[in-house]
Amino acid sequence: MNWFLGISSYVITWWIVLFAVLPFGVRHAEKGDPGHAAGAPADPRLKLKLAVTTALASVVWLLAYEAIHLDLVNFRGT
């Protein structure tokens, strides 16, 4: 795996994990809260979710890298 494929696969992994992490811990804002949409979360905690996403994506990427490096997964066709 070269550096371009490594970085691009990490970015794709990061975005997939982000969309999996975003719904966790969402509580809707109260109805009388001015300035919020009806389905907007009261406290989205985005910094925490970005940190969790980065940690989980790093673990998933490292596991995938090791599986490819040790030839547990082969994408070369033979």
Protein Blocks (a to p, Z undefined) as FASTA:
>chain_A
ZZklmmmmmmmmmmmmmmmmmmgopacddfklghiafklcfblolmlmmmmmmmmmmmmm
mmmmmmmmnomaccehZZ
